[in-house]
């Protein structure tokens, strides 16, 4: 690889490394300024539960859905479900939420599809 290309790549890597702490703090990856993650139950109640279990979206609790599938659906969306960005639900929060939904029991108060 030519020296010029190596130096350009090293410069880009330095810029990325400098930017990562700021990025981490905004998406909840443990940055020093990151707010404490919200509890999965709270996120479900205030965000997911608005549709899921209220005749809008499918019931997702008590179905043992794989956490990876939940995370992918939350990030990409599908049909009427919007995609949620890392600025709306951090990576840390999403991983905890997906595990919580996957292991939660069905709630008899929820109804729907």
C-alpha positions in Angstrom: 0.0 0.0 0.0 1.5 3.4 -0.9 2.6 5.6 2.0 0.1 8.3 1.1 -2.8 5.8 1.4 -1.5 4.5 4.7 -1.2 8.0 6.2 -4.7 8.9 4.9 -6.2 5.8 6.5 -4.3 6.6 9.8 -5.7 10.1 9.8 -9.2 8.9 9.2 -8.8 6.3 12.0 -7.7 9.1 14.3 -10.7 11.3 13.4 -13.1 8.3 14.0 -11.4 7.6 17.4 -11.8 11.2 18.5 -15.5 11.2 17.5 -16.3 7.9 19.3 -16.6 9.2 22.9 -19.1 11.8 21.8 -21.1 9.2 19.8 -21.0 6.8 22.7 -22.4 9.3 25.1 -25.3 10.1 22.8 -26.3 6.5 22.2 -25.8 5.0 25.6 -22.8 2.9 25.0 -21.2 3.8 28.3 -19.9 7.2 27.5 -19.0 9.3 30.6 -21.9 11.7 29.9 -24.4 9.0 29.1 -27.6 9.1 31.1 -28.5 6.0 33.1 -30.4 3.5 31.0 -34.2 3.4 31.5 -35.7 0.2 32.9 -37.1 -2.2 30.3 -40.6 -2.2 32.0 -40.8 1.6 31.7 -39.8 1.6 28.0 -42.3 -1.1 27.3 -45.1 0.7 29.2 -44.4 4.2 27.7 -43.4 3.2 24.1 -44.1 -0.4 23.1 -47.2 -0.9 25.1 -48.9 2.0 23.4 -49.6 -0.3 20.5 -48.7 -3.9 21.5 -51.5 -5.3 23.6 -54.0 -2.6 22.8 -55.5 -4.0 19.5 -53.0 -2.0 17.3 -49.9 -4.2 17.2 -49.5 -7.9 17.9 -49.1 -9.1 21.4 -45.4 -9.7 22.0 -45.1 -10.6 25.6 -45.3 -14.3 26.6 -44.3 -15.5 23.1 -40.6 -16.2 23.8 -39.6 -14.2 20.8 -35.8 -14.3 20.3 -34.1 -11.1 21.6 -32.2 -10.7 18.3 -35.4 -10.7 16.3 -36.9 -8.1 18.7 -33.8 -5.9 18.3 -33.9 -6.1 14.5 -37.5 -5.3 14.4 -37.1 -2.3 16.7 -34.3 -0.9 14.6 -35.7 -1.5 11.2 -39.5 -1.3 11.8 -42.0 -3.1 9.7 -45.3 -2.0 8.2 -47.1 0.3 10.6 -44.3 -0.1 13.2 -41.7 2.7 13.0 -38.0 2.1 13.3 -36.5 3.4 16.5 -33.1 5.1 16.3 -30.3 4.8 18.9 -31.2 8.4 19.9 -34.7 7.2 20.9 -33.7 3.9 22.6 -30.0 3.3 23.2 -28.3 0.1 22.3 -28.0 -0.8 26.0 -31.7 -0.1 26.6 -32.7 -2.1 23.5 -30.7 -5.1 24.5 -32.3 -5.1 28.0 -35.8 -4.5 26.6 -35.4 -7.4 24.1 -34.3 -9.8 26.8 -37.2 -8.6 29.1 -39.8 -9.1 26.3 -38.4 -12.4 25.4 -38.6 -13.8 28.9 -41.8 -12.0 30.0 -45.0 -13.8 30.7 -48.2 -12.9 28.9 -50.1 -10.1 30.5 -53.8 -11.1 30.8 -54.7 -7.4 30.6 -53.2 -7.1 27.1 -55.5 -7.9 24.1 -55.1 -7.8 20.4 -53.7 -9.7 17.6 
